């Protein structure tokens, strides 16, 4: 499957996933159960759903960015150094926009 098709499929999957999390959270916004133990579980579940939703939205942002680069013809080059991105990296991580060296350098720079 071509990279653009893989990214579009991943985009659609992430949108569906985020929508499911939002729908689940809407159901959780009902009044909490009277039992303190049940309330604690409900609040913990809400925290987990929030984290999963944020993760899906971040991955969706990355996918959309990579899709824009692919559509503009820049998708196979590193957006930092301009060198080609190894096709094996793209196969493993279709939304990669950095070559392995630049991605490793970015990881080491983050606090």
C-alpha positions in Angstrom: 0.0 0.0 0.0 1.3 3.4 -0.9 2.4 5.7 2.0 -0.4 8.2 1.3 -3.0 5.5 1.5 -1.5 4.2 4.7 -1.5 7.7 6.2 -5.1 8.3 5.1 -6.2 5.0 6.6 -4.3 5.7 9.8 -5.9 9.2 9.9 -9.4 7.8 9.6 -8.7 5.2 12.3 -7.4 7.8 14.7 -10.4 10.1 14.0 -12.7 7.2 14.8 -10.7 6.3 17.9 -10.8 9.9 19.2 -14.6 10.1 18.5 -15.1 6.9 20.5 -13.2 8.4 23.5 -15.2 11.6 23.3 -18.5 9.6 23.2 -17.3 7.5 26.2 -16.4 10.6 28.1 -19.8 12.1 27.4 -21.4 9.0 29.1 -19.0 9.4 32.0 -20.2 13.0 32.6 -23.3 11.7 34.2 -23.5 12.1 38.0 -21.0 9.9 39.9 -22.1 6.8 41.7 -22.9 7.3 45.4 -20.4 4.6 46.4 -17.0 6.1 47.1 -15.2 3.1 45.7 -17.2 3.3 42.5 -16.6 7.0 42.2 -12.8 6.4 42.5 -13.0 3.9 39.7 -15.1 6.2 37.5 -12.6 9.0 38.0 -9.6 6.8 37.3 -11.3 5.5 34.1 -11.9 9.1 33.1 -8.2 9.9 33.5 -7.3 6.9 31.4 -9.7 7.9 28.7 -8.3 11.5 28.7 -4.8 10.2 28.3 -5.8 7.9 25.5 -7.7 10.7 23.7 -4.7 13.0 24.0 -2.4 10.3 22.6 -4.7 9.7 19.7 -4.9 13.4 19.0 -1.2 13.9 19.1 -0.7 10.9 16.7 -3.4 12.4 14.4 -1.5 15.7 14.3 1.7 13.8 13.3 -0.2 11.8 10.6 -1.8 15.0 9.2 1.6 16.7 9.1 3.2 13.8 7.3 0.2 13.6 4.9 0.7 17.2 4.0 4.4 16.6 3.3 3.6 13.6 1.1 1.0 15.5 -0.8 3.4 18.3 -1.4 6.1 15.9 -2.7 8.4 16.4 0.3 7.4 13.3 2.2 10.5 11.2 1.6 13.0 13.8 2.8 13.9 14.7 6.3 12.3 18.0 7.2 15.3 18.9 9.4 18.4 18.0 7.3 16.8 17.4 3.8 18.3 14.0 3.4 16.2 11.1 2.2 14.3 9.2 5.0 15.2 5.5 4.9 12.3 3.6 3.3 12.5 1.0 6.2 11.8 3.8 8.7 8.8 5.0 6.6 7.6 1.4 6.4 7.8 1.1 10.2 6.5 4.6 11.0 4.5 5.9 8.1 4.2 9.4 9.7 8.0 9.8 10.1 9.1 13.2 8.9 12.7 13.0 10.2 15.5 10.7 9.3 16.7 8.4 12.0 19.8 10.6 12.8 17.7 13.7 13.2 15.0 11.9 15.2 17.7 10.5 17.5 19.2 14.0 17.9 15.9 15.5 18.8 15.2 12.8 21.4 18.5 13.6 23.1 17.8 17.3 23.2 14.4 17.0 24.9 14.5 17.5 28.7 
